[in-house]
Amino acid sequence: QVQLVESGGGLVPAGGSLRLSCAASERTFSSNGMGWFRQAPGKDREFVAAINWSGGSTVYADSVKGRFTISRDNAKNTLYLQMNSLEPDDTAVYYCAADWRHYSNIKVGVTDYLYWGQGTRVTVAS
């Protein structure tokens, strides 16, 4: 079973930057698509960004396009989310997730992912 551990959250002023990391336990990480999702208080979990197994394809939610960058280092079994120009509306708990399918196309739905981390909190102060 894949275990995912996020880190890098914190409190940042509006306009600031953070880089989230997600360490995966499985060596098969390199064949799984990965995604970042977030959940703000009182709201449903929503898609943020996703990357395919090789890192060659990425997809972003419109709300973060041009500000966030998803990437992966398969040699280190680690997924990243670089977040720039942060806004108060970006405040949420951020989760990384792994697709159970190998060598699949990018997925953007919550139900497309089987493995989830525990989340890391990001707070953007206005």
Protein Blocks (a to p, Z undefined) as FASTA:
>chain_A
ZZdddehiacddehiacddddddfbfklmmpccddddddehiacddfbdcdfkopaccdd
fklgokaccdddfknopacdddehiafklgccddddddfbehiacdfbfklpfbdcebja
ddddZZ
